[in-house]
């Protein structure tokens, strides 16, 4: 299985428009060669470089039907996104996507797509710990795409 984005390539910077310094909208993601037996997908965007023991989860999208192979740019922040799935609560305590916003330095942002052997059955609004626990023993395959971001320096007047 392979996860890609039209917004950035593996190991490359995430464009500013998808961050707290830009429009703070979600980038597009798509995947191919998913296992045919997958009953559902989950997509998690996580920054392991953020302060704290567990890093910072920026986006939780789950309950994605097996016929879906793409998440459009600027996904709404609703709990249930029609024809896509459910969104969880990111580590900022909000539903949907929140973009990269590192306090200092360059951080890595890992988008991980999980192909699941059965539906996880969580309601919208689950947190990262709940989603990870629900998928732990039912992952068939996973794919990863990593982008980086460092805040732009303020320009002097």
C-alpha positions in Angstrom: 0.0 0.0 0.0 1.3 3.5 -0.8 0.2 6.8 0.6 0.9 10.0 -1.4 -0.2 13.7 -1.3 -0.4 16.2 -4.1 0.7 18.8 -1.5 4.1 17.4 -0.6 6.5 14.5 -1.3 8.1 12.2 1.2 10.6 14.0 3.5 9.8 17.4 1.9 8.4 20.6 3.6 4.6 20.9 3.9 3.5 24.0 2.2 2.6 26.9 4.4 -1.1 27.0 3.4 -1.6 23.8 5.3 -0.2 25.2 8.5 -1.1 27.6 11.3 0.8 30.3 9.5 -1.3 29.8 6.4 -4.9 28.7 5.7 -4.7 25.8 8.2 -6.5 23.5 5.8 -5.9 19.8 5.4 -3.8 18.6 2.4 -5.0 16.0 -0.1 -4.0 12.4 0.5 -4.6 9.4 -1.7 -3.5 5.8 -1.7 -3.1 2.8 -3.9 -2.5 -0.9 -3.7 -4.6 -1.3 -0.6 -5.3 -4.8 0.6 -8.5 -6.1 -0.9 -9.7 -7.5 2.4 -9.6 -4.1 4.1 -13.0 -3.3 5.6 -12.1 0.2 6.7 -9.2 2.7 6.7 -7.9 5.1 9.4 -5.6 8.1 8.7 -3.6 9.7 11.5 -1.4 12.8 11.2 1.1 13.0 14.1 4.1 15.1 15.1 6.5 13.0 17.3 8.8 16.0 17.7 6.2 18.1 19.6 6.9 18.8 23.3 5.5 16.1 25.7 5.9 12.4 25.9 3.5 11.5 23.2 4.0 14.3 20.7 1.0 15.9 19.1 -1.7 14.3 17.0 -3.0 16.8 14.4 -5.7 14.8 12.7 -7.7 11.6 13.2 -9.9 10.3 10.4 -11.4 6.9 10.7 -14.3 4.8 9.5 -13.2 5.4 5.9 -15.0 2.9 3.7 -12.9 0.5 1.6 -14.2 2.0 -1.6 -12.5 5.4 -0.8 -8.9 5.9 -1.8 -8.6 9.7 -1.5 -9.1 12.5 1.1 -9.7 15.8 -0.6 -7.9 19.0 0.3 -9.6 21.2 2.8 -11.7 18.5 4.4 -14.5 20.0 6.6 -14.1 19.9 10.3 -17.4 18.2 10.9 -17.6 15.1 13.0 -19.0 13.1 10.1 -17.8 13.9 6.6 -20.2 12.6 4.0 -18.7 9.8 1.8 -15.5 9.9 3.8 -15.7 8.9 7.5 -15.6 10.2 11.0 -13.2 12.7 12.6 -11.6 12.5 16.0 -10.5 15.1 18.4 -7.0 16.3 17.7 -4.6 17.1 20.6 -5.7 20.7 20.5 -9.1 19.4 21.6 -10.9 20.1 18.4 -12.6 18.0 15.7 -10.8 17.6 12.4 -7.5 18.8 11.1 -5.2 21.3 12.7 -2.0 22.1 10.8 1.7 22.1 11.7 2.7 24.8 14.1 6.0 23.9 15.8 7.0 26.0 18.7 10.7 25.9 17.5 12.8 24.2 14.9 11.8 21.8 12.2 9.3 19.1 13.1 8.4 15.9 11.2 4.7 15.2 10.5 3.8 11.5 9.8 0.6 10.7 8.0 -0.1 7.1 8.5 -2.8 5.2 6.7 -4.1 2.0 8.3 -5.9 -0.7 6.3 -8.1 -2.5 8.9 -9.5 -6.1 8.8 -12.8 -5.0 10.4 -14.7 -1.8 11.2 -13.6 -0.2 14.5 -17.1 1.1 15.5 -15.9 4.2 17.3 -18.2 7.3 17.3 -16.9 10.6 16.0 -14.8 12.6 18.4 -12.6 9.9 19.7 -9.1 10.9 20.8 -5.8 9.5 19.6 -5.4 7.0 22.4 -8.9 5.6 21.7 -8.4 5.3 18.0 -5.0 3.7 18.4 -6.3 1.2 20.9 -9.3 0.4 18.6 -7.0 -0.4 15.6 -4.1 -2.0 17.4 -5.0 -5.7 16.7 -6.8 -5.3 13.4 -4.2 -3.5 11.1 -3.6 -5.5 7.9 -1.1 -3.0 6.5 0.0 0.5 6.9 1.5 3.2 4.7 3.4 6.3 5.8 4.1 9.8 4.3 6.3 12.2 6.2 6.6 15.9 5.7 8.4 18.6 7.6 7.7 22.1 8.7 9.5 25.0 10.5 7.7 28.3 11.2 8.7 31.1 9.0 10.8 33.8 10.7 9.1 37.1 11.3 10.3 39.7 8.8 11.5 43.0 10.3 9.6 46.1 9.1 
